[in-house]
Amino acid sequence: MDLLGLLVLAAAVLLLVGVAVPVAVVALQVASALTGPWPPAGASPVRAGRRVAVLMPAHNESRGLVPAVEAVLAQLGPDDRLLVVADNCTDDTAVAAREAGAYVVERVDPVRRGKGHALAYGLDQLRADPPDVVMIVDADCIVSSGAVDAVAAACLEGRRPVQALYLMRAPGDAGLKHRVAAFAWRVKNLVRPYGASRMGWPCQLMGTGMALPWEVAARAEFATSHLVEDMKLGIECALAGAPPLFVPQALVTSEFPDSAAGMDSQRTRWEHGHLDMLLRNAGPLLWRSVRRGDLRAAALALDLAVPPLTMLVLAVAGASVFGVAVGAWTGVPGLVMASGAIPVALTVTVLAAWARHGRDVLPLVQLIQLPIYVLWKLPIYFRFLVGRQVEWIRTRRREER
């Protein structure tokens, strides 16, 4: 084999290894999740009178904020509090939140925009009389009964951040995009973290339904405009020796935007932020955790190395086609076999997750239309390469006329 052949062969091997690692991580997590009971049993949470403060950042959320506020207030004790941060609002969010019973502070700063800055402002309001636990809930999310006690008790017991099960639901008349997105969301936010927790791995923070002990929250860096400030916070907590814990017994829900523009904006923000975090932090986090012998941080780095499901499907398909072509050209049958085995493993993994946790949101007839959904996502990934989103933009949740 000449030098060119060796170089091409090495490139193919590196590509296959690059997709094999995240596929293996997802396969392990899904296998672990499928061997556990669902819903998982949990002891009755007891937080022994410890105080909880729920922070709810809200930017122009007056149309949907009241149910979120009411769901939280119904679970608070006399010494707990709900603080709504009306952040750069141009509507009556603050008025609606006050009328619903929340304590409200208003923040106006057109330069430092984004959820992270709103959370930092809210934390500053709590410093004079700090709670034992800070829980963060988005203004478009409904906290299910008992969830506040469940995450607070777990947070106090482990003295580390915890993450509730956060699910997004498709509208009742949802089409292919929404239903595939809802299934992918379940794989990311339910199946994978549940499987990881059964293996003793930490989980990523998901932005809402997460709680931190005050001593962790007080020194965390919230004031950032990063597109996925929650993932960034989870990594920083892991490096500080407090990797987040998954609490699937606590449920927080919201709905995907029903507008096409809102759906595109939301997915672009999440996926550009996720890919940016993956490229910037997965490798360094894994290296630092291995050097320190921190297996939990290393597990979080491996989890972070998994791209969004659609991106993973595209990467596996591309690497496999390239691997088969190079294997046939160079006469290396092992490369051809590996190139075929990886997509098979991913397909079996996705089907197994769908069979247990996806059939109610994604009928089989729509599951087999997954390639259409993949094509819809291509422009998002192309924009990441040539003009990635770097500024926080609020999702438009409904069609505006």
Secondary structure, DSSP 8 states (H G I E B T S, - for coil): --HHHHHHHHHHHHHHHHHHHHHHHHHHHHHHHHTS-SS--------TT--EEEEEEESS-TTTHHHHHHHHHTT--TT-EEEEEEES-SSSHHHHHHHHT-EEEEE--SSS-SHHHHHHHHHHHHTTS--SEEEE--TT-EE-TTHHHHHHHHHHHHTS-EEEEEEEE--TT--HHHHHHHHHHHIIIIIHHHHHHHTT------SSSEEEEHHHHHHS------TTHHHHHHHHHHHTT---EEEEEEEEEEE--SSHHHHHHHHHHHHHHHHHHIIIIIHHHHHHHHHHT-HHHHHHHHHHTS--HHHHHHHHHHHHHHHHHHHHHHT-HHHHHHHHHHHHHHHHHHHHHHHHHTTTTS-HHHHTTHHHHHHHHHHHHHHHHHH---S------S---
